[in-house]
């Protein structure tokens, strides 16, 4: 029975970590590779978006292109 409680706590901590990561990442803007315009995305959308390092598969709200966008890190 104790393993069930520990598993629940670990699962809750993992979900909380993912939500906090996505909320922090949503503060950054993204740049479309097709039109080069910057845009922001909600943290809920970022949770379910496929990504590789700093490239995310998002739809640009300006040109509608769906493809990899680059994360625009402030100060970089």
C-alpha positions, 0 to 999 in steps of 0.5 A: 500500500505504501508503494501506491502512495509513493507512486502517486506523490511521484506522479503528482510531482512530475505533472507539476514539474511539466506544468511549471516548465511550460509556464516558464517557457510560455514567457518566451516568444517564438519566431516563424521560419517561414515569415520570420515574425515573432509570436507567443503561445499559451503554456497549455499548447506547449505541453502537447507540442512536439519539440527538439531542443529549441525547435517547436512544431507550432502553427504561426498565427501570422502566416499559418505555416505549421512547421518548426519554429525557433525559440527566441531566448531573451538576451541571446 
